[in-house]
Amino acid sequence: MMKQLHTFDDIFDTQKTFRLLLNAMANPSRVVSIQEGAEKLYGSKREMLTLAMTLLDKNTGFYTFGHTELDEQILLLTHAEKKTLEEADYVFVTEKEHLPEAFAKAKRGTLENPHTSATLIIGCSGERNVSCSISGPGVDGVATFQSPAVLKEAFRLRAEQEYEYPQGIDMIFVSPEGELFCIPRMVKKEE
């Protein structure tokens, strides 16, 4: 008898994770937990694999920065196509040092089709020790919250790209513990 390695349900667990992701995307800075789904997977980046299984299918392209195990698991479990960084719909950034290249080369969408931009899924620590203020869609006025240090760097790198409205890149931040928050492309950092 073959041993089952993953107990993540392709229907129920992906639906639950997707609802949590939508809640976080609609409410920037709100932290949600995808730990329940991640615990049903194995590997060193279970939280990222949970998002991959929720967002990817054979019609979407992805790119990972040098994480062979995550690459192999995504290919095996989602049947999504591995693409170049410039072509990928979803870019998995497991290490902070890859952020500059990710922002410089990821798809930014077009003026006519801003939704064709990439989404960066960025690994971060669970520590939220940097105060950050944001404004934009889904934020009532200005919201201030405690965030991981990598968010400040991500905002800086995204601003360097000087996207023309409504172009931009959506960001999903996820910790190894499965805590997740989102910063949609139109949400801005307030000084």
HUBEL-V598196 format. One record per pair of residues at least 24 apart in sequence whose C-alpha atoms are under 10 Angstrom apart, sorted by the first residue. I is the first residue (numbers start at 1). GAP is how many residues later the second one is. D is the distance in whole Angstrom. If there is no record, write none. Layout:
# HUBEL-V598196
I,GAP,D / I,GAP,D
This chain:
# HUBEL-V598196
5,35,9 / 5,36,7 / 5,37,7 / 6,32,10 / 6,33,9 / 6,34,6 / 6,35,5 / 6,36,7 / 6,37,10 / 6,71,10 / 7,30,9 / 7,31,10 / 7,32,9 / 7,33,5 / 7,34,7 / 7,35,9 / 8,28,9 / 8,29,6 / 8,30,8 / 8,31,8 / 8,32,5 / 8,33,6 / 8,34,10 / 8,42,8 / 8,45,9 / 9,28,9 / 9,31,8 / 9,32,10 / 9,44,10 / 10,43,8 / 10,44,8 / 10,67,10 / 10,68,10 / 11,43,9 / 12,25,10 / 13,24,6 / 13,25,9 / 13,27,9 / 13,37,9 / 13,40,9 / 13,41,8 / 14,36,8 / 14,37,8 / 14,38,10 / 14,39,7 / 14,40,5 / 14,41,8 / 15,39,7 / 16,38,9 / 17,33,8 / 17,34,8 / 17,36,9 / 17,37,7 / 17,38,9 / 18,32,10 / 18,33,8 / 18,35,10 / 18,36,6 / 18,37,8 / 20,160,9 / 20,161,10 / 21,30,9 / 21,33,9 / 21,34,10 / 21,151,9 / 21,159,8 / 21,160,8 / 21,161,8 / 22,160,9 / 23,158,9 / 23,159,9 / 24,114,10 / 24,148,9 / 24,156,8 / 24,157,6 / 24,158,6 / 24,159,8 / 24,160,10 / 25,112,10 / 25,113,8 / 25,145,9 / 25,146,9 / 25,147,8 / 25,155,10 / 25,156,7 / 25,157,5 / 25,158,7 / 25,159,6 / 26,111,8 / 26,112,6 / 26,113,9 / 26,156,8 / 26,157,9 / 26,158,8 / 27,110,8 / 27,111,5 / 27,112,7 / 27,113,10 / 27,154,9 / 27,155,8 / 27,156,9 / 27,157,9 / 28,106,8 / 28,107,9 / 28,108,9 / 28,109,8 / 28,110,6 / 28,111,7 / 28,115,9 / 28,144,10 / 28,153,7 / 28,154,5 / 28,155,5 / 28,156,7 / 28,159,8 / 29,103,9 / 29,104,9 / 29,105,8 / 29,109,10 / 29,110,9 / 29,114,8 / 29,115,8 / 29,116,7 / 29,117,9 / 29,118,8 / 29,144,10 / 29,151,9 / 29,152,6 / 29,153,6 / 29,154,7 / 29,155,10 / 30,115,9 / 30,149,10 / 30,150,8 / 30,151,6 / 30,152,8 / 30,153,10 / 31,116,10 / 31,142,10 / 31,143,9 / 31,147,10 / 31,148,6 / 31,149,5 / 31,150,5 / 31,151,8 / 32,142,10 / 32,146,8 / 32,147,6 / 32,148,5 / 32,149,6 / 32,150,10 / 33,141,9 / 33,142,9 / 33,144,8 / 33,145,5 / 33,146,5 / 33,147,6 / 33,148,9 / 34,140,9 / 34,141,10 / 34,143,8 / 34,144,5 / 34,145,6 / 34,146,7 / 35,140,10 / 35,141,9 / 35,142,6 / 35,143,4 / 35,144,7 / 35,145,9 / 36,141,10 / 36,142,8 / 37,141,9 / 38,138,9 / 38,139,9 / 38,140,7 / 39,138,10 / 39,139,9 / 42,31,10 / 43,26,8 / 43,27,8 / 43,30,8 / 44,25,8 / 44,26,8 / 44,132,9 / 45,24,8 / 45,25,7 / 45,28,10 / 45,49,8 / 45,78,9 / 45,130,10 / 45,131,7 / 45,132,10 / 45,133,10 / 46,24,9 / 46,27,10 / 46,130,8 / 46,131,9 / 46,132,8 / 47,76,9 / 47,127,7 / 47,128,7 / 47,129,6 / 47,130,7 / 47,131,5 / 47,132,9 / 47,133,9 / 48,26,9 / 48,44,8 / 48,45,9 / 48,46,9 / 48,73,8 / 48,74,9 / 48,75,8 / 48,125,10 / 48,126,7 / 48,127,9 / 48,128,8 / 48,130,9 / 49,24,7 / 49,25,7 / 49,28,9 / 49,29,10 / 49,43,10 / 50,24,10 / 50,128,9 / 51,41,10 / 51,70,8 / 51,121,10 / 51,123,9 / 51,127,10 / 52,25,9 / 52,26,7 / 52,28,9 / 52,38,9 / 52,40,9 / 52,69,9 / 53,24,7 / 53,25,6 / 53,26,10 / 53,27,9 / 54,24,9 / 55,25,10 / 55,34,10 / 55,35,8 / 56,24,6 / 56,25,9 / 56,33,9 / 56,34,8 / 57,24,8 / 58,24,10 / 59,30,10 / 60,28,8 / 60,29,6 / 60,30,8 / 61,24,9 / 61,26,7 / 61,27,5 / 61,28,5 / 61,29,7 / 61,30,9 / 61,57,10 / 62,24,10 / 62,25,8 / 62,26,5 / 62,27,6 / 62,28,5 / 62,29,6 / 62,30,8 / 62,56,9 / 62,57,10 / 62,58,10 / 63,24,9 / 63,25,6 / 63,26,8 / 63,27,6 / 63,28,5 / 63,29,6 / 63,30,9 / 63,39,10 / 63,43,10 / 63,57,10 / 64,24,9 / 64,26,9 / 64,27,6 / 64,28,5 / 64,29,6 / 64,30,8 / 64,34,10 / 64,38,10 / 64,57,10 / 65,26,8 / 65,27,7 / 65,28,6 / 65,29,7 / 65,30,8 / 65,32,10 / 65,33,7 / 65,34,10 / 65,36,10 / 65,37,9 / 66,26,10 / 66,27,9 / 66,28,9 / 66,29,9 / 66,32,10 / 67,25,9 / 67,26,9 / 67,27,8 / 67,28,9 / 70,24,10 / 85,33,9 / 86,32,9 / 87,30,9 / 87,31,8 / 88,28,10 / 88,29,9 / 88,30,7 / 88,31,9 / 88,32,10 / 89,27,8 / 89,28,7 / 89,29,5 / 89,30,6 / 89,31,9 / 90,27,9 / 90,28,6 / 90,29,5 / 90,30,6 / 90,31,7 / 90,80,10 / 90,81,10 / 91,27,7 / 91,28,6 / 91,29,5 / 91,30,6 / 91,31,8 / 91,80,10 / 92,27,9 / 92,28,6 / 92,29,5 / 92,30,6 / 92,31,8 / 92,80,10 / 93,27,7 / 93,28,6 / 93,29,5 / 93,30,6 / 93,31,9 / 93,80,10 / 94,27,8 / 94,28,6 / 94,29,5 / 94,30,8 / 94,80,10 / 94,81,10 / 95,27,8 / 95,28,7 / 95,29,8 / 95,55,10 / 96,26,8 / 96,27,8 / 96,28,8 / 96,54,7 / 96,57,9 / 96,58,9 / 98,24,10 / 99,51,9 / 99,54,8 / 99,55,7 / 99,58,8 / 99,59,10 / 100,53,9 / 100,54,8 / 100,56,10 / 100,57,6 / 100,58,9 / 100,60,10 / 101,56,9 / 102,52,10 / 102,55,9 / 102,56,10 / 103,51,8 / 103,54,6 / 103,55,6 / 103,56,10 / 103,57,9 / 103,58,7 / 103,65,10 / 103,66,8 / 104,53,8 / 104,54,8 / 104,56,9 / 104,57,7 / 105,56,10 / 106,62,10 / 106,63,8 / 107,60,10 / 107,61,8 / 107,62,8 / 108,53,9 / 108,55,8 / 108,56,9 / 108,58,10 / 108,59,6 / 108,60,5 / 108,61,6 / 108,62,9 / 108,77,10 / 109,54,9 / 109,55,10 / 109,57,9 / 109,58,6 / 109,59,7 / 109,60,8 / 110,53,10 / 110,54,9 / 110,55,9 / 110,56,8 / 110,57,6 / 110,58,9 / 111,52,10 / 111,53,8 / 111,54,7 / 111,55,6 / 111,56,6 / 111,57,10 / 112,54,9 / 112,55,9 / 113,53,9 / 113,54,8 / 114,50,10 / 114,51,9 / 114,52,6 / 114,53,5 / 114,54,7 / 114,55,9 / 114,71,10 / 115,51,9 / 115,52,8 / 115,53,9 / 115,54,9 / 115,55,10 / 115,70,10 / 116,51,9 / 116,52,10 / 116,53,10 / 117,50,7 / 117,51,7 / 117,52,6 / 117,53,8 / 117,68,9 / 118,50,8 / 118,51,6 / 118,52,7 / 118,53,9 / 118,67,10 / 119,49,9 / 119,50,6 / 119,51,5 / 119,52,6 / 119,53,7 / 119,65,9 / 119,66,9 / 120,49,7 / 120,50,6 / 120,51,5 / 120,52,6 / 120,53,8 / 120,62,10 / 120,63,10 / 121,49,9 / 121,50,6 / 121,51,5 / 121,52,6 / 121,53,7 / 121,59,10 / 121,61,9 / 122,28,9 / 122,29,9 / 122,32,9 / 122,49,7 / 122,50,6 / 122,51,5 / 122,52,6 / 122,53,9 / 122,58,10 / 122,60,10 / 123,27,9 / 123,49,9 / 123,50,6 / 123,51,5 / 123,52,6 / 123,53,7 / 123,55,10 / 123,57,9 / 124,24,7 / 124,25,8 / 124,26,7 / 124,27,9 / 124,48,10 / 124,49,6 / 124,50,6 / 124,51,5 / 124,52,8 / 124,53,10 / 124,55,9 / 124,56,9 / 125,24,8 / 125,25,8 / 125,48,9 / 125,49,8 / 125,50,5 / 125,51,7 / 125,52,9 / 125,54,9 / 126,47,10 / 126,48,8 / 126,49,5 / 126,50,7 / 126,51,7 / 126,52,9 / 126,53,7 / 126,54,9 / 127,48,9 / 132,57,7 / 132,58,8 / 132,59,9 / 133,55,9 / 133,56,6 / 133,57,5 / 133,58,7 / 134,49,9 / 134,53,7 / 134,54,6 / 134,55,4 / 134,56,5 / 134,57,9 / 135,51,9 / 135,52,6 / 135,53,5 / 135,54,7 / 135,55,7 / 136,47,10 / 136,48,9 / 136,49,9 / 136,50,6 / 136,51,4 / 136,52,6 / 136,53,9 / 136,54,10 / 137,46,10 / 137,47,8 / 137,48,9 / 137,49,7 / 137,50,6 / 137,51,9 / 138,45,10 / 138,46,9 / 138,48,10 / 138,49,8 / 139,48,8 / 142,46,10 / 142,47,9 / 142,48,8 / 143,46,10 / 143,47,9 / 144,45,10 / 144,46,9 / 147,26,10 / 147,34,9 / 148,25,9 / 148,26,10 / 148,27,9 / 151,32,9 / 151,38,10 / 152,37,9 / 155,28,9 / 155,32,10 / 155,33,8 / 155,34,7 / 156,33,9 / 158,27,9 / 158,30,10 / 159,29,9 / 159,30,9
